[in-house]
Amino acid sequence: MITQLCAQSSLEHLNNVKKELNLNEDHVAYIINGCVQLLIRPKAENNIQIILESGAKLDLFCIYDSSSVNDFHIVVNNRASVNLTHVCIGSLVKNNVIVDLKGEHAQCRSVEVSYSASQDLFESSIMINHHAQSTHSVVDTRSIVDDFAVLIGHGNILVSKAAQCSVAKLTHHILLLSKDAHAETIPAMEVLSDDVVAAHAASTSRIAQDQLVYLGIKGINADDAKKMIALGFLQSILKSHEEQTRIMNLVEEKWSKLHCRK
């Protein structure tokens, strides 16, 4: 499926986009201040390709609450921008995202939040290619892994020789909540230009015992303290109140269902 978005997207154009992307009742598409906003819940196998023409803006919000395999390819042209938000709470999800920043001043911000528990498997790969000068990308990922779940994350950024005066940032931080949880994060960055601001970071950690002790002194039991720390860890990368409310409600719902069974 290939669709194109332009700077002057209309409601009629948006309806065509919904048809091209095969959006159903689980998906929402609308325009706010000239920005196309898509909320989708991928199921089964999906191959989505989107081209942003000059000046176009896209907010793509993906909720993975069922098993799915997804391939995204997004091309961003001159002064166009895309904001990607991925929330993974499904039991078996594999994502592959490629973003090509082809035009000058093209921008991409990607935020990914995942909560894997029980025997969940989540594999995530994102590749950002800077092809033109003055392009900008930020990839920020936070993952919680509990029980016997497995998380594998690949983050890659390529800055070509032509991408002078560009900015590229990549981070992935993981919080393990059980001794049997498994996580791998593999960040990679290749910079071929000599005038670039580039940075990447990755970490895997566990809840510190002194945090639990401190909250216990405040009268918070161990289970509630664990939940408070874990959700705060995810929430730290969410900028807007709307983002925080929408995403944390989804994560808390899954947390409650799982912990009610234990």
Beta strands, then each sheet from edge to edge (+ up, - down):
strand 1: 2-5
strand 2: 28-32
strand 3: 35-40
strand 4: 44-52
strand 5: 57-64
strand 6: 68-76
strand 7: 81-88
strand 8: 92-101
strand 9: 107-116
strand 10: 121-130
strand 11: 136-145
strand 12: 150-159
strand 13: 166-176
strand 14: 182-191
strand 15: 196-206
sheet 1: 1+ 4+ 6+ 8+ 10+ 12+ 14+
sheet 2: 2+ 3- 5- 7- 9- 11- 13- 15-
end
